[in-house]
Amino acid sequence: MHEVTTVLFDGFETLDVFGPVEILGRLENEFKLHFHSIDGGIVKSSQRVPVLTESLSSLDFTDYILMIPGGMGTRKLVKDEVFLDHLKQLALNAKYILTICTGSILLARTDLLNGKKATTNKRVFVWTNNFPEVNWVREARWVQDGNIYTSSGVSAGMDMALGFVADQLGYNVAKKQSIEIEYEWKEDSTWDPFSKIYSSVK
């Protein structure tokens, strides 16, 4: 059983979280899902979807899978040193780290992406200029470097989650999940037409 903790904050992107959660949560014998925030309680997404979270201080397991979404709320959190300190400690204790969209920017702020390959939402790729020590990959649906998986914008988190499942449990398990939820899985992590659409975003 793999414990999965998702760090939530006001203004997270709904699909960033619940796309991967749908995929991992269906494999209930393999993944147990938890939702945490700094103080616990109700946290609302950018679309005002409320989620009941536990406080980070209540997290009592290690070697978990850490999931970090993006969303409008990241604009504030990239300057929040208290949050970033908590996030860094969470990442250091994690067995695997999965980021969706601008969640990789939050992880980059902890310096734990330095020297690693990563990607993020191409619409805001300009943010990557602030982190020159990260080997940013512009054209990628998702990128794996060691135990860290980073994905591009919003729905890309679903493709990354299926890729992660394939790595952990085998391709057939991941493919079955994509079929059961009637989702056309982009199996090639380098597939990324959106990097061309947003190529003017430097």
C-alpha positions as CSV (number, residue, x, y, z in Angstrom):
1,M,0.0,0.0,0.0
2,H,1.4,3.4,-1.0
3,E,0.3,6.4,1.0
4,V,-0.4,9.4,-1.2
5,T,-0.6,12.9,0.3
6,T,-1.7,15.8,-1.7
7,V,-0.8,19.3,-0.5
8,L,-3.7,21.6,-1.0
9,F,-4.0,25.4,-0.7
10,D,-6.7,27.9,-1.6
11,G,-6.8,28.5,-5.3
12,F,-5.5,25.1,-6.4
13,E,-6.6,23.9,-9.8
14,T,-9.4,21.4,-9.5
15,L,-8.4,19.0,-12.4
16,D,-4.7,19.2,-11.3
17,V,-5.8,17.3,-8.2
18,F,-8.8,15.2,-9.2
19,G,-7.6,13.9,-12.5
20,P,-4.7,12.0,-10.9
21,V,-6.8,11.3,-7.8
22,E,-9.4,9.5,-10.0
23,I,-6.6,7.3,-11.5
24,L,-4.8,6.5,-8.2
25,G,-7.9,6.3,-6.2
26,R,-9.4,3.6,-8.4
27,L,-6.5,1.4,-7.4
28,E,-7.6,1.2,-3.8
29,N,-5.5,-1.8,-2.9
30,E,-2.3,0.0,-4.0
31,F,-2.9,3.7,-3.1
32,K,-4.4,5.3,0.0
33,L,-5.2,9.0,-0.5
34,H,-4.8,11.8,2.0
35,F,-5.3,15.6,1.6
36,H,-3.3,18.0,3.7
37,S,-2.9,21.7,4.1
38,I,-0.9,24.0,6.4
39,D,-3.7,24.4,9.0
40,G,-6.2,21.7,7.9
41,G,-9.9,22.4,7.5
42,I,-11.7,23.4,4.3
43,V,-9.6,24.4,1.3
44,K,-11.2,25.7,-1.9
45,S,-10.0,25.3,-5.4
46,S,-9.9,28.1,-8.0
47,Q,-13.4,26.9,-9.1
48,R,-14.6,27.1,-5.4
49,V,-14.7,23.3,-4.9
50,P,-14.3,22.7,-1.1
51,V,-12.0,19.9,0.2
52,L,-11.7,18.9,3.8
53,T,-8.0,18.5,4.6
54,E,-5.9,17.4,7.6
55,S,-3.2,19.7,8.9
56,L,0.4,19.0,7.9
57,S,1.3,18.4,11.6
58,S,-1.0,15.4,11.6
59,L,1.0,13.6,8.9
60,D,2.4,10.6,10.6
61,F,3.9,8.4,7.9
62,T,7.0,8.5,5.7
63,D,8.1,7.2,2.3
64,Y,4.8,8.5,0.9
65,I,4.0,9.8,-2.6
66,L,3.8,13.6,-2.5
67,M,1.5,15.3,-5.0
68,I,1.8,19.0,-5.6
69,P,-0.8,20.7,-7.8
70,G,-0.7,24.1,-9.4
71,G,-3.3,26.8,-9.8
72,M,-3.8,30.5,-9.2
73,G,-2.9,30.0,-5.6
74,T,0.7,29.3,-6.5
75,R,1.2,33.0,-7.3
76,K,1.0,33.8,-3.6
77,L,2.7,30.7,-2.3
78,V,6.0,31.2,-4.3
79,K,6.6,34.0,-1.8
80,D,5.4,32.3,1.3
81,E,8.5,31.1,3.1
82,V,6.6,29.3,5.8
83,F,4.7,27.2,3.2
84,L,7.8,26.6,1.2
85,D,9.7,25.3,4.3
86,H,6.9,22.9,5.0
87,L,6.9,21.8,1.4
88,K,10.6,21.2,1.3
89,Q,10.4,19.0,4.4
90,L,7.5,17.0,2.9
91,A,9.5,16.5,-0.3
92,L,12.6,15.4,1.6
93,N,10.6,12.7,3.3
94,A,8.8,11.5,0.2
95,K,9.6,8.4,-1.8
96,Y,8.1,9.9,-4.9
97,I,7.1,13.4,-5.8
98,L,4.4,14.2,-8.5
99,T,3.8,17.8,-9.6
100,I,1.1,19.0,-11.9
101,C,1.2,22.3,-13.8
102,T,2.8,25.1,-11.7
103,G,3.2,22.7,-8.8
104,S,6.7,22.3,-10.2
105,I,7.4,26.0,-9.7
106,L,6.6,25.5,-6.0
107,L,9.0,22.6,-5.9
108,A,11.6,24.6,-7.7
109,R,11.4,27.2,-5.0
110,T,12.7,24.6,-2.5
111,D,15.8,24.1,-4.6
112,L,15.1,20.3,-4.8
113,L,14.8,20.5,-8.5
114,N,18.2,22.0,-9.0
115,G,20.2,19.9,-11.5
116,K,17.1,17.9,-12.5
117,K,15.0,17.8,-15.6
118,A,11.4,19.2,-15.1
119,T,8.5,20.8,-17.0
120,T,5.6,23.0,-16.2
121,N,2.6,24.7,-17.8
122,K,3.7,26.2,-21.1
123,R,1.3,29.2,-20.7
124,V,3.5,30.4,-17.8
125,F,6.8,29.0,-18.9
126,V,8.4,32.4,-18.3
127,W,8.4,31.5,-14.6
128,T,11.1,29.0,-15.3
129,N,13.6,31.9,-16.0
130,N,13.7,32.4,-12.2
131,F,15.1,29.0,-11.7
132,P,18.1,28.6,-14.0
133,E,19.6,25.7,-12.1
134,V,16.7,23.5,-13.2
135,N,16.9,21.8,-16.5
136,W,13.5,22.8,-17.8
137,V,12.1,20.8,-20.7
138,R,9.8,23.0,-22.8
139,E,8.4,20.2,-25.0
140,A,7.1,17.5,-22.8
141,R,3.8,16.2,-21.5
142,W,5.6,15.0,-18.4
143,V,9.2,14.5,-17.3
144,Q,10.6,11.9,-14.9
145,D,14.0,12.5,-13.3
146,G,14.7,9.9,-10.6
147,N,11.9,9.9,-8.1
148,I,10.4,13.2,-9.3
149,Y,7.7,13.4,-11.9
150,T,6.6,16.8,-13.2
151,S,3.8,17.5,-15.7
152,S,2.7,20.2,-18.0
153,G,-0.7,22.1,-17.8
154,V,-3.7,20.8,-16.0
155,S,-4.9,17.6,-17.8
156,A,-1.3,16.5,-18.3
157,G,-1.4,15.4,-14.7
158,M,-3.6,12.5,-15.8
159,D,-1.1,11.3,-18.4
160,M,1.7,11.6,-15.8
161,A,-0.3,9.7,-13.2
162,L,-1.0,6.9,-15.7
163,G,2.7,6.9,-16.6
164,F,3.6,6.6,-12.9
165,V,1.1,3.7,-12.5
166,A,2.7,2.0,-15.4
167,D,6.2,2.4,-13.9
168,Q,5.0,1.1,-10.5
169,L,2.4,-1.6,-11.4
170,G,3.0,-2.3,-15.1
171,Y,1.7,-0.9,-18.4
172,N,-1.4,-3.2,-18.5
173,V,-2.6,-1.9,-15.2
174,A,-2.3,1.7,-16.4
175,K,-3.9,1.0,-19.8
176,K,-6.8,-0.7,-18.1
177,Q,-7.4,2.3,-16.0
178,S,-7.4,4.7,-18.9
179,I,-9.9,2.5,-20.8
180,E,-12.2,2.2,-17.8
181,I,-12.4,6.0,-17.3
182,E,-12.7,6.4,-21.1
183,Y,-9.6,8.6,-21.3
184,E,-7.3,8.7,-24.3
185,W,-4.0,8.4,-22.5
186,K,-1.1,10.2,-24.1
187,E,1.4,7.4,-23.5
188,D,4.4,9.3,-25.0
189,S,5.7,11.7,-22.4
190,T,7.3,13.8,-25.2
191,W,3.9,14.5,-26.9
192,D,3.3,18.2,-26.4
193,P,1.6,20.2,-29.1
194,F,0.8,22.9,-26.5
195,S,4.5,23.9,-26.3
196,K,4.2,25.0,-29.9
197,I,0.9,26.8,-29.4
198,Y,2.5,28.8,-26.6
199,S,5.9,29.1,-28.2
200,S,5.8,32.9,-27.9
201,V,5.8,32.6,-24.1
202,K,9.5,32.7,-23.4
